[in-house]
Amino acid sequence: MFTILGMKKTQTAKSEIKTEVLVLDSKELKDICYMIPCPKSPHGCDVDPTGEYIVGSGKLAALIPVFSFDKLQNAIKNKQFDGEYDGIPVIKYEAALHGEVQKPGLGPLHTEFDGKGNAYTTFFVSSEVVKWDIKTLKVLDRVPTYYSVGHLCIPGGDSRKPFGKYLIAYNKITKDRYLPTGPELSQSAQIFDISGDKMQLILDFPTIGEPHYAQAAPADLIRNNGQLKFYKIEENHHQYATKGEKESKVVRTGNRVDVYMTSIRSHFAPDNIEGIKVGDVVYFHVTNLEQDWDVPHGFAIKGADNGELLIMPGETCTLKWVPEKEGIVPFYCTDFCSALHQEMQGYVRVSPAGSNVPITFSLGTNLPATK
């Protein structure tokens, strides 16, 4: 049976700390949830992309029950219940059932969908993945896995729009399949092409641990937040953007200092700054001049307690820093960017508060010093 579990008030005896959580009690809040009988020992519960069909895999059952969301609503409306359990109504099995997949395999666990009307269920005992039609409930294809498959993944298979080209089977056991290179044997994964009528194995490889509910998506969707592009410098309209090294500058306004800085493989500009005083409020506005989408730069200054920056190509980010003592303070790139990454650094000379040291800075070894 499926249900929703509530949470209770807890108390830690040693520390006497009490934590109260809102409890939704099914005995007091009638119709807050319902149970559906599901044979036998249900394990996976998966909903198809349309939201209409609910697959309840009973790992000890010789069939797969598929429930209908519309029938569930009608059963609730018409009070087609088969008693109750601890105050929760139990919907009649037949009233909610769309149908049963007969003789699909042994030990059904998890199901995912390809968005084309097909479901794919793993069978732990018979070590296979079975493809079946959601509406007709007919078995269409089956492939063996090695061994004892548990979870599976179709990219987008848990969403309304699965991509439906590949299936990954995550297997629990690999006895005698790989060299025992340590005290714990690896699990395995197998990738199948499911774009055709028949599933085709295309890759078999070991993994460390059996993934549970691991998700996947096309690289183009994930890369750079789904945008295969970078911020073009000319399109950077940030208030403190510095669109070229020669535009870099340091500006003092009272005790506020704005550092207009650029970063590019493999140096900052400016990279040596003098005239900063103890107690100044310094803002490093760092613009990454890179125009390759996969070359971010980092920025941190030693002693700053507010973290660091990660600046994507063409982007401008700001770090606030208040120096607390005089001396030479280094800043550096914190994200590996090139073979000269370790050389990507600079220095700030901090003078005592109240001193008259003017602001001076250098734009790097290839550019003249500027005041």
C-alpha positions, -999 to +999 in steps of 0.1 A: +000+000+000+011+036-007+006+064+018+020+097+030+039+097+063+036+126+087+064+140+110+064+141+148+076+165+174+111+155+185+132+162+216+169+157+222+173+146+258+210+156+262+207+191+250+170+196+259+164+212+225+129+209+213+119+210+176+083+213+166+071+202+131+036+207+118+020+173+119-007+164+094-027+137+112-048+115+088-071+107+117-080+144+122-077+156+086-100+133+067-093+127+030-058+141+032-044+109+017-055+075+005-041+040+002-040+017-028-035-021-024-004-032-044+008-068-047+033-078-034+058-059-013+058-027-034+091-012-041+091+013-070+063+038-077+066+057-110+043+080-130+043+082-168+049+115-186+012+121-191+005+119-154-023+094-160-006+060-153+010+050-120+032+019-120+034+001-087+061-025-088+057-053-063+092-069-060+077-103-050+048-101-075+047-120-108+029-091-125+030-053-126-001-034-115-007-001-134-032+024-118-051+052-135-051+087-120-086+094-135-099+062-120-084+072-086-103+105-087-135+088-096-130+061-069-125+089-043-155+108-055-178+078-054-162+065-022-152+032-036-133+022-006-124-012+009-123-001+045-096+020+061-062+015+077-054+037+108-079+063+096-067+063+060-093+052+034-082+022+012-093+025-024-106-007-039-079-023-060-101-028-091-116+007-089-081+023-094-066-003-116-058+004-153-046-031-158-018-056-150+013-065-171+012-103-170+043-125-167+068-096-173+097-111-153+108-118-117+114-091-091+101-058-107+117-028-091+117+005-110+102+019-142+110+048-165+095+060-198+106+070-232+078+095-240+066+074-269+041+053-249+066+027-237+077+018-202+109+001-191+110-019-159+140-035-142+137-071-128+161-078-100+156-116-098+156-124-135+183-098-142+167-080-172+150-049-184+116-053-200+099-029-224+061-028-224+033-007-238+017+015-212-018+014-226-021-022-239+002-036-211+018-059-236+055-069-233+074-057-264+110-065-257+134-077-230+172-077-226+194-094-201+216-074-176+246-085-156+237-089-128+206-081-106+196-048-120+181-023-096+176+013-107+176+025-143+178+059-160+163+072-193+175+108-197+144+129-188+126+096-180+111+111-148+099+142-166+070+152-188+093+151-219+118+122-218+145+123-244+140+086-250+171+076-269+192+058-243+186+037-212+212+031-184+208-001-163+224+001-129+234-034-118+240-045-082+263-075-086+293-081-109+305-115-097+334-128-118+331-100-144+359-076-134+393-080-117+391-077-079+414-047-075+403-039-039+383-051-010+350-039-025+340-052-059+325-027-083+290-026-096+283-023-133+262-001-156+251-009-191+238+016-217+212+006-242+200+023-274+162+024-272+155+045-302+143+015-322+118-013-316+145-034-300+169-024-272+205-027-282+234-028-258+261-003-268+283+001-237+291-020-206+313-006-178+321-009-141+310+018-116+318+025-079+286+019-060+252+012-075+236+046-084+201+052-070+177+074-090+207+088-109+195+113-136+209+122-170+203+148-197+218+157-231+251+175-227+238+205-247+211+210-221+235+209-191+265+226-205+267+263-194+231+261-181+219+250-215+234+279-233+263+270-257+276+305-255+295+330-233+289+366-223+302+387-252+323+416-239+304+441-259+272+428-244+284+432-208+264+461-194+275+457-158+280+490-140+316+482-132+326+463-163+361+468-177+361+458-213+399+460-219+431+459-200+440+495-208+407+506-192+417+491-159+419+517-131+418+523-093+395+550-081+394+564-045+363+582-032+369+590+004+376+557+021+360+537-007+383+523-033+370+508-066+394+485-085+383+481-121+402+448-129+404+424-158+414+388-159+427+368-189+451+339-193+473+343-174+473+377-155+453+403-138+453+440-147+461+458-125+484+433-108+502+457-084+484+483-064+497+508-038+480+534-017+453+512-001+450+521+036+440+501+067+402+505+071+395+513+034+365+496+019+379+481-013+357+467-041+374+445-067+353+446-098+368+418-119+358+413-156+368+380-173+379+390-208+380+354-220+357+346-250+360+308-248+329+295-229+348+271-208+375+293-193+363+308-160+387+327-137+387+328-100+397+357-077+406+358-040+427+380-018+446+365+012+429+371+045+394+380+030+368+362+051+340+365+025+351+338+001+362+343-035+348+350-069+342+327-099+339+348-130+325+333-161+338+344-196+327+380-203+312+384-169+319+410-141+318+401-104+326+421-073+345+412-041+344+435-011+375+436+011+384+457+042+422+455+050+428+453+088+466+456+089+494+471+068+517+450+047+519+433+013+488+412+005+486+388-025+456+381-047+454+352-071+433+332-095+415+303-077+403+284-107+428+264-129+428+283-162+461+275-181+496+262-177+505+296-162+477+295-137+501+297-107+516+329-121+482+346-123+486+367-092+492+402-079+498+423-048+482+451-028+504+472-006+484+483+024+496+515+042+487+527+077+454+545+082+458+582+078+489+580+056+492+601+025+504+574+001+488+581-033+470+554-053+494+539-079+490+507-099+506+486-127+487+470-155+512+442-159+546+434-173+536+442-209+519+476-201+533+508-186+527+518-150+498+542-146+489+567-119 
